[in-house]
Structures are given as structure tokens and as C-alpha cells.
């Protein structure tokens, strides 16, 4: 049986790697629709190559166009590989329409996990995690009863500044922050990986995907990026998922919902390897602390504000308008603004969009360094 796909964010890092997976599994996967925020020329080339319709966010109707793609009759599975708040609406629309969703957009669960849970109970056939850590966790948790799990551990490489003197980190440049030691990703997620904001987001995602309380979700630094997640059992034993750091492995698992021959390389056990683990050094990653404090507060409006602030902060840092050390300040301010502008304990989609727009507008209006 062939699964018909809509790929939202097709010209980004995850989208292009997903198309590699489709090409390697042409007997099982077919692309019906591809969408991108911009990059119309690249999108048309990809559409012609894969026989798909092309939708450009900034040309064809914005969010409404993404919703139309996500709910199209000739689509069975929607890969949401866009970044930012814009991924929430098509994800919810796809789930409401009975589609299956492979989710690579962190902000959807971080800002709107409570809305997603109204359609699905968590990770499973209808909501398939694409993030390497969460795909790995899902594999480790298969066949395990909830009462057998003591806690889960999400791994982090530690980013490019894991060993840099603390006094130097606040002055790093975009060029150095974009040099991730093990993964090749888009600029936004690469900066979030350098600050470990992404690991804070993954903690929140795990809360919604696996119905775990925050005290049962931890982060451990694993510099080689070989161990992607671990599950510590109640008896003290540990299950772990190991693989080379290649996102196509996790994308394929999500799209096919299971193991299959892959375009990725297998582990080479003929050469010596070292696997090292270390705790997260809190002082090195103030953005992670900002995310976790907001998440543990339980204030969903504050979390929406933080997500919106992160987008602005990363954008400004990449443009060299603010220093690296200022990103955490933006996150705290975004959380405070979200808390102040929230109208209900569980914000609706419209309220989430209102908070995000309000926080973004407030932060964009502030002067920047030149």
C-alpha cells in the first residue's frame, strides 16, 4: 500500500531529507503536495521531480494554503517540517480531518500540546515523532508498561560551546554558533541547539507525547550523538537507542512507521568507539533554564510567549543585532509578556496566535544594536 504525503517545509533541511527517503522508498511513499514558506523556484523543481502540487506560503494564501494542503483528499500522512508557530494550525487541521501526522515542528507541541492532545493521546500511528530523540524514545518504550518506567533521558551533544570558557560564550558570533559538531540542520534549529533551547522544547514535547511529568524527564550530554534517547526502568536497567547521527533514519521510521532498509549508513562496529555521558552544566545554558522554568510553572500562555520570543531572538542574533548572551533575556521577557497577555488557562488556537503576534510585535518594536 502506498502512503500519500503532504510535506510542509519541503525546501528545508528536514523536508529535503524526507524527499531522499521518498526516493528510496518509491514503492511505499508518494508525494501529493509539497509546501514552503518561500523558495518558489526550488519548490517548483521539486514538485516536477516528484509529481506533486506546489504551494508557496507567501504566494498562495499563507496559513490557509497550508491547511488546504494538510487536509487534501489525496493525502494520508502530513509531514509538518515547518518551523515556528505557523506549524500549529495545519497540524491541528490534519488531525481533525483524520489524517496521520509526522511531526518535526517543535513549536506545535511546546505551544499547543494541550490542543493536540484533544485529537490524539500522544505518540503513535496518528502522531509520529520525527525528532531523533523522540523517535528513539518511542522505539525504546514499545512493549513497556507505564508502571515499569522510572524516567526517560533525552540526549544532547552539548553544541559547539560545550567546552568553551564560560566568560567567552556571551560573545560568540553567528558563524561559530552555526558550526554544530555532529548535526547538519537549518539555521534556526542549529542556534537553538547551541543554546540548548531545543532540549528544553524536547522536554515539553516528551511531556505531551508520552504523558510524563517533568520530574521523570531528564537531559544528559552525549557528545558523540550516537545514543539518542534512553529509558530507565523501575528495576534500574536502561534501554537505549543507538544510531549514526543521520536524520533520515528517524524521518523514514516516522513515514513508514517501522524499520525498513534505509539510505543511511549502519553503525560500523569494526572500529573502536567511545561513548561518553555528562550532566548538563546549567550555567553554560541559561536558555535551557528559561524554558524549563516556564514549562514547570504550568503557565501555557507564558510558554507561547517564550516560543514567540525565541524566534525573534534567534533572527536578531543571526543578523548580528543582539549578542548571543541576550537570547536568554528575550526568552524570559517573552514568557513574562505571554503570561501578562494570556486570557485563559488553556489558550485556544486563536489565543495562541494572538499571544505570539503580541509578543513578536512588542519585541520587534524594541531598538537593536548596530
PyMOL commands that set and color helices and strands:
alter all, ss='L'
color gray80, all
select helices_A, chain A and resi 13-24+40-50+57-60+63-70+87-96+106-116+132-141+146-148+166-169+174-177+187-195+197-210+214-216+247-256+282-284+286-297+300-318+324-341+349-364
alter helices_A, ss='H'
color red, helices_A
select strands_A, chain A and resi 3-8+29-36+53-56+77-80+100-103+127-129+149-156+217-221+227-233+238-242
alter strands_A, ss='S'
color yellow, strands_A
deselect
rebuild
show_as cartoon
